Structures are given as structure tokens and as C-alpha cells.
Amino acid sequence: MKRGDIVTVSASVDYGKPQPSVVIQSDWLKTTDSVLVCLFTSTLVNAPIFRLSLEPTETNGLKQSSQIMVDKIIAIPREKCGKVIGSIDEGTRLALNHMLAVIIGIAD
């Protein structure tokens, strides 16, 4: 599992059933017992600052139009992460990086 991979996670009951999530944690932290992810949703909203839209592709493994909830960063125990179902492309990774910088307050 590496940064940009899409995995299915079982988050807390606050976020419902298992759902796809994108790994945002640095690959340098492979030995930690948890991994930082942003959850996906299939409930699409117009929120370009904190929702990143993706269409299903063979590469990302998504089944339906979805959005990365950039404002929903959570640490998940590695054992609660399912197998890698896909990965985001370079353009999506760059957009996500920018959105993460805005959300956590390090963008100028």
C-alpha cells in the first residue's frame, strides 16, 4: 500500500459501511501501525475546495462517480484496510496535494 493507492477501509460507525479511500500518508511511514486516508463518497456535492471528483476507470477501480472528501482525513489501523483496488493518476494526485494544503492550512 502506497500513497495514491485506493483501498477499501472499515472506518468508524460515524462514516458507515466500508468504503473506498485514498492513501495520503507518505511512503516513508510504511512501518507505522496506521495509515492516513481520505474517504470517498458517492454523494456528489458542488464543493471544489474540499471535494475532488473522480469518474470510474480501470486504473482507479471505482464502480461509480465519486468524490474524495479531502476534509475527511482519518488514520485507519492497517489491519482495517482492504486490498488495493486501484490508484489515482498524476493529475488527480497533484490536485489532491493542493487541496490538502488548503484544507490543513499550509497553502499560501
N, C-alpha and C positions, 0 to 999 in steps of 0.2 A: 504494500500500500504506500503510495507516494502522493506528494502534493499535486492536485489537479485530478486525482482519481475520483470516480463516483462510486460510492459504496452504499449499501442499504444499512441503515442503523436502527436500532431499537432505542429511541430516546425515552425520556421520562414520560409519564402519563399525561403531562401538560401538553405534549405535542402529538399525542395519539399513536396510531399504528406505526409499524416500521415503514421507513420512507427513504428515498434516495437522498444522499448528502454528498457534498464535495469536500474533499480533504483540503484544508487551507494551511495546515501546520507544515513548518519547514521540514525538509527531508533530513536535516541534521539531527532531528529529535526522534529518530527511529526506535530508540531504546526506552522511551517513556511508556508508562502503562496506559496512557490515554492519548487520544488524538483530537485535535481541533477540527471541527467541520462546520459548514453552513448547511442548514436544512433546505430541501426543495419543497415546493408546494405546487399543486396543480390548480389552485385557486388564483387566477391571474388578476392582478391589480395594476393600475397605472401609477407606479411609484419608481421612476427611473433612478432615484438616488439610492434606494436600498433594495430594489428587486431587479434581478438580471434575468431576462427571458431567454429560454433555450427551446429549440424545436428538437424533436427526436431525430437521432441519426444512428447509423450503425456504430459510429465511434463512441458516442456518449451512452448508448444503451438505454436511453429513456423510452418509455412507452407512450407518453403523451406530452403535449406542450406543457412546459413547467417554468417556474422561476426559482432562482437561487435567492433565498431570503438572507441577504447579506447582513441584516440586522439580527439574525438568529444564529450567532456563533456559540457553539457549545462544545464542551470537552466530553468525549464519549470513551468509556473504557474500551480498549482494543478488542476485548472478547465480545463486545456488543456490536461490533462492526461485521457485516457480512462480507461476502466476496466482492471483488471489484467488478462492477458491471459495465464500466466504460471510463472515459476521461474527457475533460473539456479540451477544446482546441486552443491554439495560441492566442487568437483574438479574444476569446472568452476569458482566458487567463489574465490577459492584460486589463480588460475591462473590470474583472473581479478585483484585481490588485488595486486599481484606482478607487473602486467603490469601498473596499475595505479600508483604505487610507482615510477616506472621507468619514466613514462610519466610526472609526476609532479615534478620529481627531488628529491625525498626523499629516493630513494634506494641507498645503498652503494655498 
